[in-house]
Amino acid sequence: MVLLREARAHSDIGLVEECRKGDSSAFDELVRRYKDRVYSVVYRFLGNREDALDVSQEVFVRAYRGIDGFRGNAKVYTWLYSIAANLARNRLRDSGRLGRNMGTSLELLDESAPGLADSMGQQTTPRENAITGETQELLQQCLSELPEHYRLAFVLRTVEDLSYDEIAEVMGCPVGTVKSRLNQARQMLRDRLKELAVI
């Protein structure tokens, strides 16, 4: 019984319960567990390090303030991603920075251009490195051209490897809609890369 209680205390839900009782170290543990993952998603969505840091910090501020409102019918990390997605969308709309200084890696787009990331990753000369940088910028530009809901679904699936169900929780839509958005995002990226003669 004691071991079960200790395991629950160390689970995400157990940490939320401890936070509600005023244990700030429990919230610190949640931040430690999820800060890198939240930052990664926000950065891939916004593409700007400073904005991503600001939004990631705001995610945890909002989570701390709203911890009593967490109902527990979602996983803690999907709840955090939902907050992150909303704040990132707001940042894009408020700042008008769509597509500014985006930084998606080649690996992220490998599903749309299979083999491209592998072939680019093997280059080592300065000339080839310059081409790699140009290609990364081009690929990021293509990603930034996607409508927000397609881009978010793509980033959550490709960067975070969330399941369709988890993405549906984050985005507040049915699983079928998630699958449709992912298929559309991949097709739009493929079409755009073909237009630009990248693939």
C-alpha positions, 0 to 999 in steps of 0.5 A: 500500500505504501509503495502504491501511494509513493508511485502515485505521488511520483506520477503526473497526476500525483504531482498535480494533486501535490501542487493543489495542496501547495507543494511547489516542488511537485510543480517544479518536477512537472516543469522539469519533466516537460519543459524541453518537450513543450519548448520543442513543440513551440519552437517548431511551431513558431520557429523563433527561439526567443518567442519559443522561450517566452511562450514556453515560460508562459505555458507553465505560468498558465498551468500553475495558475490553472492547476485547480482547473485540471480535471484529470480526464486528459494526460498532463502532457496533452494538457500542457501541449493544449496550453502551448498550442493556444499560446503559440497560435496567439503569438503568431496572430498577435505579432504577425510573425508568420514564417519569420526565422523558422527553424525546422530540421530536415528530419522533420520533413523527411516524410514529405521528401523521403531520403532528402534528409539522409542525403543532405546529412552526408554532405561535408564540404563548405559548398555542400553545407551552404546548400544544406542551409539553403535547403533547410530554409526552403523546407522551413518556408514550406512548413511555415506556409501551411495553415496553422492547424495543419502545421500544428498537427504535423509538428505534434506528430513528427516532432513529438510523435504523439498518437492520433488520440493525443493530438486530437486531445491537444487540438480539441478535434476528432481523430478523423480530423487529425488524420485528415489534417496530417494527410493534407499537410504532407500532401501540401508539403510534397506539392510545394517541394515539387513546385520548387524542384526540391523533390 
